[in-house]
Amino acid sequence: MKDYIIGQIVYVVLKRQMCVYPVQIIEVITKRTLNGEDISYKVRGGTDPNTQVYLNELEGEVFESDELAKSTLTERAVASISKLITSAVQKAREWYPESFAVPTEQKQDSTNEFMASVAAEYKAMANTVEQRDAAHVPETPVPPVQGKRSKSK
């Protein structure tokens, strides 16, 4: 686990839900034993300062910035789309071999154009979502997790 500082905002891509959830590091707990050092982080999310969980209890991938989360998710989406298209083209070649008499360069250009259009549509969609989110950021509580919870007193 990386080192975080108190007050830092990190972004968690939750595994069970398709969302990116911002949480704030509110406590760093260092435990030193004969076996070594263990560092854990307590976080809060949403507007209730009393709702706190340990960062390692949130089932998801933690990113240190929104830009890092965005670029990582975008790369994964484009890779998934590429795999889907490659698979579809392989099936088409197998199922409809007579339709693949077009020169290879033309097919590659067509595939590249298609992938560029998909990437452009995805980017436009992401920008639309960003603009919508910038206009209205709903207040959401920390998502439910299984395990230990602590309440501030």
C-alpha positions as CSV (number, residue, x, y, z in Angstrom):
1,M,0.0,0.0,0.0
2,K,1.3,3.5,-0.8
3,D,1.9,6.2,1.8
4,Y,-0.9,8.6,2.1
5,I,-1.0,11.8,4.2
6,I,-3.8,12.9,6.5
7,G,-6.3,15.1,4.6
8,Q,-5.4,13.6,1.2
9,I,-8.2,12.8,-1.1
10,V,-8.0,9.4,-2.9
11,Y,-10.3,7.9,-5.4
12,V,-11.5,4.3,-5.1
13,V,-12.9,2.4,-8.1
14,L,-15.3,0.1,-6.4
15,K,-15.4,-3.6,-7.6
16,R,-19.1,-4.2,-6.9
17,Q,-20.4,-1.0,-8.3
18,M,-19.4,0.9,-11.4
19,C,-18.4,4.1,-9.7
20,V,-15.4,6.1,-8.6
21,Y,-15.7,7.1,-5.0
22,P,-13.7,9.9,-3.4
23,V,-12.6,9.4,0.2
24,Q,-10.4,11.5,2.6
25,I,-7.6,10.0,4.7
26,I,-8.4,11.1,8.2
27,E,-6.1,8.8,10.3
28,V,-2.8,7.0,9.7
29,I,-2.3,4.0,12.1
30,T,1.2,2.6,12.4
31,K,1.6,-0.7,14.2
32,R,5.2,-1.9,14.9
33,T,5.8,-5.4,16.1
34,L,8.6,-7.9,16.0
35,N,7.4,-9.0,12.6
36,G,7.6,-5.6,11.1
37,E,5.5,-2.5,10.6
38,D,1.9,-2.4,9.5
39,I,0.3,0.9,8.3
40,S,-3.4,1.2,7.9
41,Y,-5.6,4.2,6.9
42,K,-8.9,5.3,8.2
43,V,-11.0,7.3,5.7
44,R,-14.3,9.1,5.5
45,G,-16.6,9.6,2.6
46,G,-19.7,11.6,2.0
47,T,-20.8,14.4,4.2
48,D,-21.1,12.6,7.6
49,P,-17.8,13.1,9.4
50,N,-18.7,10.3,11.8
51,T,-18.9,7.6,9.2
52,Q,-15.4,6.1,9.0
53,V,-14.0,2.9,7.6
54,Y,-10.5,1.5,7.0
55,L,-9.3,2.0,3.5
56,N,-8.4,-1.7,3.1
57,E,-12.0,-2.6,3.8
58,L,-13.2,-0.8,0.7
59,E,-13.2,-3.4,-2.1
60,G,-11.7,-1.5,-4.9
61,E,-8.6,-0.1,-6.5
62,V,-7.2,3.1,-4.9
63,F,-5.9,6.0,-7.1
64,E,-4.0,9.0,-5.7
65,S,-5.6,11.4,-8.2
66,D,-8.7,11.8,-10.3
67,E,-6.6,12.1,-13.4
68,L,-4.8,8.8,-12.7
69,A,-8.1,7.1,-12.2
70,K,-9.5,8.6,-15.4
71,S,-6.5,7.6,-17.6
72,T,-6.3,4.1,-16.2
73,L,-10.0,3.5,-16.7
74,T,-9.9,5.0,-20.2
75,E,-6.9,2.8,-21.2
76,R,-8.8,-0.3,-19.9
77,A,-12.0,0.6,-21.8
78,V,-10.1,1.1,-25.1
79,A,-8.3,-2.2,-24.6
80,S,-11.6,-4.0,-24.0
81,I,-13.2,-2.4,-27.0
82,S,-10.2,-3.4,-29.1
83,K,-10.5,-7.0,-27.9
84,L,-14.2,-7.0,-28.8
85,I,-13.6,-5.7,-32.3
86,T,-10.7,-8.1,-32.9
87,S,-12.9,-11.0,-31.8
88,A,-15.7,-9.8,-34.0
89,V,-13.4,-9.5,-37.1
90,Q,-12.0,-13.0,-36.5
91,K,-15.6,-14.4,-36.4
92,A,-16.5,-12.5,-39.5
93,R,-13.5,-13.9,-41.4
94,E,-14.5,-17.4,-40.3
95,W,-18.2,-17.0,-41.0
96,Y,-18.1,-14.9,-44.1
97,P,-14.7,-15.6,-45.9
98,E,-16.0,-14.5,-49.3
99,S,-16.5,-11.0,-48.0
100,F,-12.8,-10.6,-47.1
101,A,-11.6,-10.2,-50.7
102,V,-10.9,-6.5,-50.0
103,P,-7.2,-5.7,-49.9
104,T,-5.7,-5.9,-46.3
105,E,-4.7,-2.2,-46.3
106,Q,-8.3,-1.1,-46.9
107,K,-9.5,-3.4,-44.1
108,Q,-6.8,-2.1,-41.7
109,D,-7.7,1.5,-42.6
110,S,-11.3,0.8,-42.0
111,T,-10.6,-0.8,-38.6
112,N,-8.3,2.1,-37.6
113,E,-11.0,4.6,-38.6
114,F,-13.6,2.7,-36.6
115,M,-11.4,2.5,-33.5
116,A,-10.6,6.3,-33.8
117,S,-14.4,7.0,-34.0
118,V,-15.0,4.8,-30.9
119,A,-12.3,6.6,-29.0
120,A,-13.7,10.0,-30.0
121,E,-17.2,9.0,-29.0
122,Y,-15.9,7.7,-25.6
123,K,-14.0,10.9,-25.1
124,A,-17.0,13.0,-25.9
125,M,-19.1,10.9,-23.5
126,A,-16.5,11.3,-20.8
127,N,-16.4,15.1,-21.3
128,T,-20.3,15.2,-21.1
129,V,-20.2,13.2,-17.8
130,E,-17.5,15.5,-16.5
131,Q,-19.5,18.6,-17.4
132,R,-22.6,17.1,-15.8
133,D,-20.7,16.1,-12.6
134,A,-19.1,19.6,-12.4
135,A,-22.6,21.2,-12.5
136,H,-24.0,18.9,-9.8
137,V,-22.0,16.7,-7.4
138,P,-24.5,14.7,-5.3
139,E,-23.7,14.0,-1.7
140,T,-23.4,10.3,-1.2
141,P,-22.6,8.3,1.9
142,V,-19.7,5.9,2.2
143,P,-20.8,2.7,0.4
144,P,-21.6,-0.2,2.7
145,V,-18.7,-2.6,3.4
146,Q,-18.4,-5.7,5.4
147,G,-16.1,-5.9,8.3
148,K,-15.2,-3.5,11.1
149,R,-16.5,0.0,11.4
150,S,-15.7,2.7,13.8
151,K,-17.6,5.7,14.9
152,S,-15.9,8.9,16.2
153,K,-17.0,9.9,19.6
